[in-house]
Structures are given as C-alpha cells and as structure tokens.
C-alpha cells in the first residue's frame, strides 16, 4: 500500500488515486510543529509517566530521528525549513488563546524564553531559519506565518510534528483553507497514542492534505 491508497476514510474509500505529487524546492517549505522540550519531560507522577511511555518511545525512536533526517534532506535541497512552537509573550500567559488556558492536558504556560518551550536540541533551528511563536493551536492563526509563506512564494508545505490530532491537524486545515498544497509525514509525527495518530491522519487525508511516509516524500522533489 502506498500513500495513494493508505489512510482512506469513509468519504474517500472509493475515490480515485490522486495524481503524483511534484514538489519544487523553491516553492516548498517544511514546517516542523511543536517538537519542544516540554513534551519529552517526565510527568508529575511515575504512573502518568508510565502511561505516556509509548509516546516517549515513538518520539525518541522514530519521530525525532526521522524529522532530523527530513530537515537535513530539505536543507540540502534548499527547501525553506520553518519551525513553529507554543510559547507565550507574557510571563503570566494572558496572551494565550482559550484552548491553551483551559484546564487539563492542553493547559500550557510556556513563557517564550523558558528552556521547556524550546525546540529539542536534536532539531535545533539554524540562525537563518524562521521560528514562529504561537499562542494558538494552528500555526497560521494569530501569527504572520501566512504572510511569510506568501512573501517567499511558497505553494506547498510539508508538515510534521506533534500532536497529530491537535496542533498539526489545526495547522493543516488552516493551510488547506489558504489553498496551500499540504503533505503530512506520518513517521515524522505523533499523537498521545498511535490510535489517535492514525485516526486523525485518516480524517485529514485526501481533503486537507496527503499523508505520506518519509521515504515517499523524498521522491516527490523535482529533479
């Protein structure tokens, strides 16, 4: 099974296979979403840390190594590499959107200079690479990313990162609404569980993006 037939929801179960994807490095950007130190820290109790262990394993064994490779491949091809991270501008977090103020998992108070809010060291942005600071789930809502992409002539965006069913999905939908071509790299992303990850990929595939594997996306670039 290839990207053309995988992750089909009810809506697209019988749809024709999509056309081949061709990415021009000059008009393509890679967007790495929210792979930040805070998400790899242990939880408040040993029991909760154990509950999240499959996520930590996927991040360390699959997502971070694969994303590092994807970033390197994109840099070699002169594809613009952009990072998005959750971080607030006010120490008390008053500037956060409602979704990030609500109690529970989504509650995040990450003033922009805290180490917990930085991109993980394995994926550290280069000095000339853009880092979008967001207080919303979507990297386009409330930021200047839309303008930046248009100013640089970007037409297609490769997305990876976490969490698939939250910030990644919100960003992908926003990009699609702005008529960008969107590719989401399955093995460069994660949700809290594999089930949530796969289910969300099925939901967004074919309508908001095309879901592919890392080895597949590397074949899409125009020679």
C-alpha positions as CSV (number, residue, x, y, z in Angstrom):
1,X,0.0,0.0,0.0
2,X,1.3,3.4,-1.0
3,X,0.4,7.0,0.1
4,X,-2.2,6.9,-2.8
5,X,-4.3,4.2,-1.1
6,X,-3.4,4.4,2.6
7,X,-5.3,6.3,5.3
8,X,-8.7,6.3,3.4
9,X,-11.6,7.5,5.5
10,X,-15.3,6.6,4.7
11,X,-15.5,9.6,2.5
12,X,-12.6,8.6,0.2
13,X,-12.8,4.8,0.5
14,X,-13.7,4.5,-3.2
15,X,-12.1,7.7,-4.6
16,X,-9.7,7.6,-7.5
17,X,-6.0,7.6,-6.7
18,X,-4.5,11.1,-6.5
19,X,-2.1,12.3,-9.1
20,X,1.7,12.2,-8.5
21,X,3.0,14.9,-6.2
22,X,5.8,17.0,-7.6
23,X,7.5,19.5,-5.2
24,X,9.6,22.3,-6.4
25,X,12.2,23.2,-3.7
26,X,11.9,26.8,-4.5
27,X,8.2,27.0,-3.7
28,X,8.1,24.4,-0.9
29,X,8.6,24.8,2.9
30,X,9.0,22.3,5.6
31,X,7.0,23.2,8.8
32,X,8.1,21.4,12.0
33,X,5.4,21.8,14.6
34,X,5.8,21.9,18.4
35,X,8.6,19.3,18.9
36,X,9.6,21.0,22.1
37,X,11.4,20.0,25.3
38,X,8.4,20.2,27.5
39,X,6.7,17.3,25.7
40,X,9.6,14.9,26.5
41,X,9.8,15.8,30.2
42,X,8.5,13.2,32.7
43,X,5.0,13.7,34.0
44,X,4.1,14.7,37.6
45,X,3.8,11.1,38.8
46,X,5.5,7.8,37.9
47,X,2.2,6.4,37.0
48,X,1.4,9.1,34.5
49,X,4.9,8.9,33.0
50,X,4.4,5.2,32.5
51,X,1.1,5.9,30.8
52,X,2.9,8.2,28.3
53,X,5.8,5.8,27.8
54,X,4.7,4.6,24.3
55,X,4.6,8.3,23.2
56,X,8.1,8.9,24.6
57,X,9.3,5.8,22.8
58,X,7.9,6.8,19.5
59,X,9.3,10.3,19.8
60,X,12.8,9.1,20.6
61,X,13.0,6.1,18.3
62,X,11.0,7.3,15.3
63,X,9.8,10.9,15.2
64,X,12.9,12.9,16.3
65,X,15.4,10.8,14.2
66,X,13.2,10.8,11.1
67,X,12.5,14.6,11.5
68,X,16.2,15.2,11.8
69,X,16.7,13.3,8.5
70,X,13.8,15.2,6.8
71,X,15.2,18.6,7.9
72,X,18.7,17.6,6.6
73,X,17.3,16.4,3.3
74,X,15.3,19.6,2.9
75,X,18.3,21.8,3.8
76,X,20.3,20.0,1.1
77,X,17.6,20.7,-1.4
78,X,17.3,24.4,-0.4
79,X,13.8,23.9,0.9
80,X,12.8,26.5,3.4
81,X,12.8,25.0,6.9
82,X,10.4,26.7,9.4
83,X,9.6,25.8,13.0
84,X,6.5,26.5,15.0
85,X,6.5,26.4,18.8
86,X,4.0,27.1,21.5
87,X,5.2,30.0,23.7
88,X,3.5,33.0,25.3
89,X,4.9,36.5,25.3
90,X,3.6,37.5,28.7
91,X,5.0,35.7,31.8
92,X,1.5,35.1,33.1
93,X,0.2,33.8,29.8
94,X,-2.5,36.3,29.4
95,X,-1.9,36.4,25.6
96,X,-2.7,32.7,25.2
97,X,-5.7,31.5,23.3
98,X,-8.6,30.0,25.2
99,X,-7.6,26.5,24.1
100,X,-4.3,26.9,25.9
101,X,-5.8,28.3,29.0
102,X,-8.3,25.5,29.6
103,X,-7.6,23.1,32.5
104,X,-6.2,19.7,31.6
105,X,-3.7,18.5,29.0
106,X,-3.9,21.5,26.8
107,X,-3.1,23.9,29.6
108,X,0.4,25.3,28.8
109,X,2.2,28.2,30.4
110,X,5.4,28.5,28.5
111,X,6.9,32.0,28.5
112,X,9.0,32.3,25.3
113,X,12.4,32.2,26.9
114,X,12.0,29.1,29.1
115,X,14.1,26.1,28.2
116,X,11.0,23.9,28.2
117,X,9.5,25.8,25.4
118,X,12.5,25.5,23.0
119,X,12.8,23.1,20.1
120,X,14.5,19.9,21.1
121,X,18.3,20.0,20.7
122,X,18.4,17.3,18.1
123,X,16.3,19.6,15.7
124,X,17.8,22.9,16.7
125,X,16.9,25.6,14.1
126,X,19.8,27.3,12.3
127,X,20.3,31.0,12.7
128,X,18.7,31.9,9.5
129,X,15.6,29.6,9.9
130,X,12.3,31.1,10.9
131,X,10.8,30.1,14.2
132,X,7.1,31.0,14.6
133,X,5.9,31.6,18.2
134,X,2.3,30.8,18.6
135,X,-0.3,31.0,21.4
136,X,-2.9,29.1,19.4
137,X,-3.1,25.5,18.1
138,X,-2.9,26.5,14.4
139,X,0.5,27.9,13.4
140,X,-1.4,30.3,11.0
141,X,-3.9,31.7,13.4
142,X,-2.7,34.8,15.1
143,X,0.8,34.7,13.6
144,X,2.4,36.1,10.5
145,X,3.2,32.7,9.0
146,X,0.6,33.1,6.3
147,X,2.2,36.4,5.2
148,X,5.7,34.9,5.4
149,X,4.8,32.0,3.2
150,X,3.2,34.2,0.6
151,X,6.1,36.6,0.6
152,X,8.5,33.8,0.0
153,X,6.4,32.4,-2.9
154,X,5.6,29.1,-1.0
155,X,2.9,27.0,-2.6
156,X,3.4,23.6,-0.9
157,X,4.0,22.9,2.8
158,X,5.4,19.6,4.2
159,X,4.1,19.3,7.8
160,X,5.5,17.1,10.6
161,X,5.5,17.3,14.4
162,X,3.0,16.9,17.3
163,X,0.3,16.4,18.3
164,X,-1.3,15.0,15.1
165,X,-4.8,15.4,16.4
166,X,-4.3,18.9,17.8
167,X,-1.8,21.4,16.6
168,X,-0.8,19.5,13.5
169,X,-4.4,19.0,12.4
170,X,-5.3,22.6,13.2
171,X,-2.4,23.9,11.1
172,X,-3.0,21.5,8.2
173,X,-6.6,22.6,8.0
174,X,-5.6,26.3,8.1
175,X,-3.1,25.8,5.3
176,X,-5.6,23.9,3.2
177,X,-8.1,26.7,3.7
178,X,-5.5,29.2,2.4
179,X,-5.0,26.9,-0.7
180,X,-1.5,25.7,0.1
181,X,-0.7,22.1,-1.0
182,X,-0.1,20.2,2.1
183,X,1.8,16.9,2.7
184,X,1.9,15.4,6.2
185,X,4.7,12.9,7.0
186,X,3.3,10.0,9.0
187,X,6.5,8.7,10.5
188,X,7.7,12.2,11.5
189,X,4.7,12.8,13.8
190,X,2.8,11.5,16.8
191,X,-0.3,11.9,18.9
192,X,-0.5,10.8,22.5
193,X,-1.3,7.3,21.2
194,X,-0.8,5.5,17.9
195,X,-4.5,5.1,17.7
196,X,-5.2,8.8,17.9
197,X,-2.4,9.5,15.5
198,X,-3.6,7.1,12.8
199,X,-7.3,8.1,13.2
200,X,-6.5,11.8,12.7
201,X,-4.4,11.0,9.7
202,X,-7.3,9.2,8.2
203,X,-9.6,12.1,8.9
204,X,-7.4,14.8,7.3
205,X,-6.1,12.7,4.4
206,X,-7.2,13.4,0.9
207,X,-9.3,16.5,1.8
208,X,-6.8,18.7,3.7
209,X,-3.6,17.1,2.9
210,X,-1.9,13.9,1.5
211,X,-0.4,11.6,4.2
212,X,2.9,10.1,3.2
213,X,5.9,8.3,4.7
214,X,9.3,9.9,4.9
215,X,10.8,7.8,2.2
216,X,8.0,8.7,-0.1
217,X,8.1,12.4,0.3
218,X,11.8,12.4,-0.6
219,X,10.9,11.1,-4.0
220,X,8.5,14.0,-4.7
221,X,11.1,16.6,-5.3
222,X,11.6,18.0,-8.8
223,X,14.9,16.9,-10.2
